[in-house]
Amino acid sequence: MTRDNRKIRAYLYPVTSRLTTGVYNPYLDHFMDSTGYFINYLNRQQPSKSGILNIFRFLYRIDILFLNWAENIPDKKGGLIQSIFLLMLLRLKSVFGIKIIWTLHNKISHSPEKLFLKRKLFTALLKKSDFIITHSKEGILFAESLLPDSGRKIFCFPHPVVPKKNYNQKVKNYDILIWGTIAPYKGIDSFLAFLKKNDLLERYRILISGKILSPEFHEVIKKYERSNITIENRFISDKELGEFIGASRAVLFTYSRNSVLSSGALTDSLSYGASVIGPNIGAFSDMRELGIIQTYDDFDQLPDIMQNIGLSYNKNEDEKLQEFIRSHTWDRFSKALCNKMKQNNLC
């Protein structure tokens, strides 16, 4: 609650009525649900058709503007105008009495287009935000490498977890599961090319399941499909995901280290009790330090890691995983965020 004992009035970006890809990310709904006891999101029931420009309707009524993936605005319809507007708003926020909280999800946009403008936005967000949320310790280090002393206004909390049913089964149908939206930045094509180059395409039973975001990229990875490598270009339900994880020795993440800091798919996989292998970056590195996943520095290390992973029950690792899940729910996150905001005079 604010000092006058009312809820904070906030605008959260993006809450949009434009579903251009059909991909639903539950992050923002979880964020609003968990923090709703002390924040009133004025635009929650009024999704925008005009991107960040929609904030005009709420400008004099909000205390805080929450921004997520704002560095991707140049890719949106009217992206140049929206970007200029946001840059101006960042400069004039004090005129409107608005505080800005930015969630630093990635080092930079996953898309290589319009990078000059994206970098301009990223730098401005880093400098002008009153408070920053990140879900990996690397997020703090990266911010401070660009703007020394910015760490003082950064709140780091691992990507919150939604506990799920464990579908673990003794007989494993797959050695490796790769799931989620399939895009170039995730490095799946590089992993498959590595297997081919090293005559390993026949070694592992691999399931790649998720919506492929472009026909061109579908063609790139489809050529690697064979009897032991299945590629499914479709959305999968939560129940299917749990069953796939239960039937797999390991969930593998092949992300490029250039942009990723945190991953909702990582915590979703852990919530189903998966044995996870990921690149030694960002949140993956944090989870390795906690002893609940394994990481690699390059694909050459994967055959050795795969040799034993998921073949037997490890009580110690499972206890660490369960403790992590209990300690990093959305409820725990919202309470920690509320305390940090109070400490920073934001509520």
Stockholm file with secondary structure:
# STOCKHOLM 1.0

chainA/1-347         MTRDNRKIRAYLYPVTSRLTTGVYNPYLDHFMDSTGYFINYLNRQQPSKSGILNIFRFLYRIDILFLNWAENIPDKKGGLIQSIFLLMLLRLKSVFGIKIIWTLHNKISHSPEKLFLKRKLFTALLKKSDFIITHSKEGILFAESLLPDSGRKIFCFPHPVVPKKNYNQKVKNYDILIWGTIAPYKGIDSFLAFLKKNDLLERYRILISGKILSPEFHEVIKKYERSNITIENRFISDKELGEFIGASRAVLFTYSRNSVLSSGALTDSLSYGASVIGPNIGAFSDMRELGIIQTYDDFDQLPDIMQNIGLSYNKNEDEKLQEFIRSHTWDRFSKALCNKMKQNNLC
#=GR chainA/1-347 SS CCTTSSCEEEEEECCBSCCSSCCCCTHHHHHHHHHTTTEEETTTTSCBSSGGGGGGGGTTTCSEEEEESGGGGGGSTTHHHHHHHHHHHHHHTTTTTCEEEEEECBSSCSSCTTHHHHHHHHHHHHHHCSEEEESSHHHHHHHHHHSTTGGGGEEECCCCBCCCCCCCCSSCSEEEEEESCBCGGGCHHHHHHHHHHTTCTTTSCEEEEECBSCHHHHHHHHTTCBTTEEEEESCCCHHHHHHHHHTEEEEECCCCTTTBSCCHHHHHHHHTTCCEEEESSHHHHHHHHTTSSEEESSGGGHHHHHTTTTSSCCHHHHHHHHHHHHHSBHHHHHHHHHHHHHHTTCC
#=GC SS_cons         CCTTSSCEEEEEECCBSCCSSCCCCTHHHHHHHHHTTTEEETTTTSCBSSGGGGGGGGTTTCSEEEEESGGGGGGSTTHHHHHHHHHHHHHHTTTTTCEEEEEECBSSCSSCTTHHHHHHHHHHHHHHCSEEEESSHHHHHHHHHHSTTGGGGEEECCCCBCCCCCCCCSSCSEEEEEESCBCGGGCHHHHHHHHHHTTCTTTSCEEEEECBSCHHHHHHHHTTCBTTEEEEESCCCHHHHHHHHHTEEEEECCCCTTTBSCCHHHHHHHHTTCCEEEESSHHHHHHHHTTSSEEESSGGGHHHHHTTTTSSCCHHHHHHHHHHHHHSBHHHHHHHHHHHHHHTTCC
//
